[in-house]
Amino acid sequence: MTEKIYLDNNSTTPCDPRVVTTMLPFFNEMFGNAASRSHPFGWQAEEAVDYAREQVANLINVDSKEIIFTSGATEADNLAIKGVFEMYAKKGNHIITLTTEHKAVLDSCKKVEKLGGEVTYLEVQEDGIVDLTALENAITDKTILVSIMFANNETGVIQPMKEIGDICKKHGVLFMSDATQAVGKIPVDPKELGIHLMAFTAHKMYGPKGVGALFVNRKNPRVKVTSQMDGGGHERGMRSGTLNVPGIVGFGKAAELAQKEMSKDAERLAILRDRLETKLVESLEEVYVNGNVEHRMPHVTNLSFKHVEGEGLMMTFNQNIAVSSGSACTSASLEPSYVLIALGLGDDLAVSSIRFSLGRFTTDEEVDAAVELLIKGVNHMRELSPIWEMFKEGVDLDSVVWAEH
Ligand SMILES: *Cc1c(COP(=O)(O)O)cnc(C)c1O
């Protein structure tokens, strides 16, 4: 077993070779600055950016004028949240979000609190889905923004976007979504769902790293955000900085490919994901699926292997399988994932979780090989584990008083 198997596509995806080919001429042949208005080098770059903007806009069924290019989803999340907070300060200072959001959203909200804003962090239900009644009850006359992610990066759980959009519309509140994990994988149509601002990124959909976008609704309502990056007034004044032309061209191509291939990819990956999940659940004892299994992304499963520490389990693969553990996202320390804790998992089940995220280039053979290595790894860890032995002997582990060391 020498080939490395990549099942961590929620962290990043490889660039599709067709994307790379499309990008290459823009490094040295057509290298112009898209803002250079006075010569053909600039015009050529501008034309390429315009084309890519159409491709990205088409993927989510919006007008190309509504796409603001950024350096990625982190920047788009920051721009949306801080930008709305500043722009709509006269209207109110209250933002509602979820405890299970990505750090880019949560930390932007923390910054808003430092600047005098108020943020409600809503708990989710046990399956990871927002409680719509709690959401509606949290809205006050000071609320300016609801920020709820489309699909969770750790569990793949998809939120009821249309229902949330309806609630926001009813109360005249802007609706922002971090849709990084959904765009390019499943159909996403912000206008139909009542989403006014939406962040996403190229490198999670087979495009290059370092380029993303914020969709900003232009009509009914006309939404504006205060720029967080000041300079030459690029991107309709909302995001200054010389455009990353090769990156944007690659993002456009990735969007075009996603539009053409997502249904086929999603169908294939759902079958493969289910096969992986079923084999593991059937071959091993005490395996739990985390999060809602119906409303989730087709290529993702998050599993807890009771009494098997995820980081340790990953070491048994000798780095032959790339996955994420329930403690990897806060990788400086071995803290359990706050997303899984929010679903009501105890620390032990949270640290025993593994996220599998398949992708366009995942093969059947790779999944089967990974499953075999996993079963071996889990059995091996459990054979060595006194806790597992006690558990099997029927010892009530909650009542055990552990000696301090
Ligand atoms: C990856 C990810 C981000 C960050 O995107 P970058 O382009 O890497 O900044 C934000 N939100 C979610 C949900 C993500 O999965």
PDBQT file of the ligand as one rigid body, heavy atoms in Angstrom, charges set to zero:
ROOT
HETATM    1  C1  LIG A 501     -12.785  26.449   3.659  1.00  0.00    +0.000 C 
HETATM    2  C2  LIG A 501     -13.871  27.239   4.256  1.00  0.00    +0.000 A 
HETATM    3  C3  LIG A 501     -13.739  28.615   4.445  1.00  0.00    +0.000 A 
HETATM    4  C4  LIG A 501     -12.448  29.351   4.151  1.00  0.00    +0.000 C 
HETATM    5  O1  LIG A 501     -12.232  29.486   2.787  1.00  0.00    +0.000 OA
HETATM    6  P1  LIG A 501     -10.829  30.070   2.256  1.00  0.00    +0.000 P 
HETATM    7  O2  LIG A 501     -11.069  30.313   0.817  1.00  0.00    +0.000 OA
HETATM    8  O3  LIG A 501      -9.835  28.988   2.500  1.00  0.00    +0.000 OA
HETATM    9  O4  LIG A 501     -10.545  31.305   2.996  1.00  0.00    +0.000 OA
HETATM   10  C5  LIG A 501     -14.808  29.304   4.952  1.00  0.00    +0.000 A 
HETATM   11  N1  LIG A 501     -15.956  28.689   5.250  1.00  0.00    +0.000 NA
HETATM   12  C6  LIG A 501     -16.119  27.370   5.092  1.00  0.00    +0.000 A 
HETATM   13  C7  LIG A 501     -17.420  26.740   5.439  1.00  0.00    +0.000 C 
HETATM   14  C8  LIG A 501     -15.085  26.607   4.591  1.00  0.00    +0.000 A 
HETATM   15  O5  LIG A 501     -15.256  25.295   4.452  1.00  0.00    +0.000 OA
ENDROOT
TORSDOF 0
